[in-house]
């Protein structure tokens, strides 16, 4: 090396890279008081590096790492996202401290805050904690399994998460079951009462998963719910822990399925959560199928609901894995932005839906208070056009009249439950105004949606939704009125509102 300057610079880069090489940790205490450790392992080579980021729930690869002085840049890649997607970070080393921040921070999200890591060793090989060891045998090649015959129309019921999250218990489930009957929800078709996350206790000495102290006797609870003409659902996942950090089913899937069948469970929501730490992307379908087969082996009819946020094109394999429904998105929130982004984003998935196997754009927020009654009617119309599972997520014990009228509108429910089982799709979009249609066993359902903030007039020509009759029979499903119409129809649609029609 002739140039001493370049030589010194290279030396500095190499020594900085050597400083970076090793294991770094970031510790934080979650809302529930549990300690969460994020481990970064960097492997350096001159001025570049690779490595991985590991938590108790996932591992991401570190790629494209570059060291310049005490500054570093790198990308992370999560194998469960689309292959090309990366997240970029920059960092600064100061002795045994490394501060890391995303290059494009998500707006207002948790990920925007810089992390201060401490170097804990020079170890460049990651060894997962013993409780994160992957102990499963390799899966045989994936083969589709035949349908279980359940959910010939989209499942209807109630789930605890949207309203109660961790505050669900035996008493509340019983009261909800009572209210499902007294409010008319059961008779409108809502039969599944589903307990979501936070019911789980620990495995007993025989490896049998027990409920925690909030649910003293699951069998007695199932008997109570069944006696009301309702069915009981439960929640777990293929990882070691659920999303809320409770015991999930990894390594004891068959035993769990047996336990649930013995209790009298009728529906399982199986949520991916921490399973990214246990499985690779090419194992996901098999990890779901493992539970589908375990449920079937019990001989009890149990609806199987996949929840993995729509990753890896789940519509293409969810039914083959044994699923009756599969989530297509991340979690819904009780606001217009979240609901409308999810709902109007479902166009194109109709090819995967049909009797026995449904796309699930997540549970309903109707009655939770974050949207107007108009917006909730849009929510319900859209979900029924999408042949979505109708799983209410409100406090059924204390519903407003408007929430009840929306959730139990028989004419809208009939669209969702139409026996043809076709999922609706977008016909036309002009700015904030959209026309959607759903083919029915007789005629067609048509939604005229106004996503904008001001009332607007929407006109539809019947021929554009495939109706050829000269003056078809048209029914307004919210006004509960027949409408006279010729070749086209026009209506003023309120801001964030819908005119929902059945045309024959
Ligand atoms: C995930 C799911 C939610 C809910 C929670 C429970 O976020 O997507 O629907 O089940 O877990 O922890």
Boltz pocket constraint, residues with backbone or C-beta under 6 A from the ligand:
constraints:
  - pocket:
      binder: B
      contacts: [[A, 161], [A, 196], [A, 197], [A, 242], [A, 243], [A, 244], [A, 271], [A, 307], [A, 329], [A, 330], [A, 331]]
      max_distance: 6.0
